[in-house]
């Protein structure tokens, strides 16, 4: 529900900014990037606060702040007022989106991390796929005010569910024997140290998120440019393949590692962006959406599981924070970068640029695997040489 709220509004902000507030492409980019950068800062703050403050209190505070700002979006009468609300929303969303996946990742056994994150990630992926379609339709039929009301309801229903689950958890906790309660993980998270091996997968996730930013920020405008009246269907067909591939890619990662998932999936996303750039008919749009769902739905949970498997349990909150920060960083940079490309050329060229970014993704990952294999081979040869001398 948290990500549904986010995605419903993100896809419709461009039209609101241009039609109601008379902003240009730069203003459209800022509405996305200001939120994303604020969410990144908020996650760093939340990771630090989780060592001192109950995560339940932090989660509830984040949800209420996101709810409040969503409810008043439609009352913004200027770009600066809207940007101020986006800052507030970014703080609330950053807090909640750090704590929820941390709770999930602590439940999943390490050996099944890929599969577990694949299932948990269905919630965010489905929201990222159907949310924009819902938002676009609500915006077109009922206006931005109705859309923000629906977004507020999406978060509002989380609060009683959260409170009820908290009470149920406390009742169960009280009924447990003392020795079992003492073995439960602490609610506050230890520092755990920073894992520098997370930088590379986080960078790859940021590259993927740049392409997704191009869809969120500009696909409605591209539909007008290319004469695609039903461009919102992209997200529906995208969702169909995400549902299929998420659990399968997680199991494949658990058995074989990231290589057999990330390389073909990266090529699928690149092909999707290229096909989209030439799409002037609904069948081409559908093919692009199906390919994007296969690629995106496989890459995101694999990278998140890769980062978690590279971390200790004490580092899970930091790993999840870095994963979602890299997503928001890619979305923010993508909105600015792709907006500049679209301004200098057109939206079709912009999506071809996105295709090139995913080719870079594949080349960097494949190159890192070759280097890793070479280092391991040299290490083994060195050990064998030392052994033979001894």
MOVENRA-V526369 format. One record per residue. BURIAL is # if it has 24 or more other C-alpha atoms within 12 Angstrom, else .. Layout:
burial
BURIAL
BURIAL
This chain:
burial
#
#
#
#
#
#
#
#
#
#
#
#
#
#
#
#
#
#
.
.
#
.
.
#
#
#
#
#
#
#
#
#
#
#
#
#
#
#
#
#
#
#
#
#
#
#
#
#
#
#
.
.
.
.
#
#
#
#
#
#
#
#
#
#
#
#
#
#
#
#
#
#
#
#
.
#
.
.
#
.
.
#
#
#
#
#
#
#
#
#
#
#
#
#
#
#
#
#
#
#
#
#
#
#
#
#
.
#
.
#
.
#
#
#
#
#
#
#
#
#
#
#
#
#
#
#
#
#
#
#
#
#
#
#
#
#
#
#
#
.
.
.
.
#
#
#
#
#
#
#
#
#
#
#
#
#
.
#
#
.
.
#
.
.
.
.
.
.
.
.
.
.
.
.
.
.
.
.
.
.
.
.
.
.
.
.
#
#
#
.
.
.
.
.
#
.
.
#
.
#
#
#
#
#
#
#
#
#
#
#
#
#
#
#
#
#
#
#
#
#
#
#
#
.
.
#
.
#
.
#
#
#
#
#
#
#
#
#
#
#
#
#
#
#
#
#
#
#
#
#
#
#
#
#
.
.
#
#
#
#
#
#
#
#
#
#
#
#
#
#
#
#
#
#
#
#
#
#
#
.
.
#
.
#
#
#
#
#
#
#
#
#
#
#
#
#
#
#
#
#
#
#
#
#
#
#
#
#
#
#
#
#
#
#
#
#
#
#
#
#
#
#
#
#
#
#
#
#
#
#
#
#
#
#
#
#
#
#
#
#
#
#
.
.
.
.
#
#
#
#
#
#
#
#
#
#
#
#
#
#
#
#
.
.
#
#
.
.
.
.
.
.
.
.
.
.
.
.
.
.
.
.
.
.
.
.
.
.
.
.
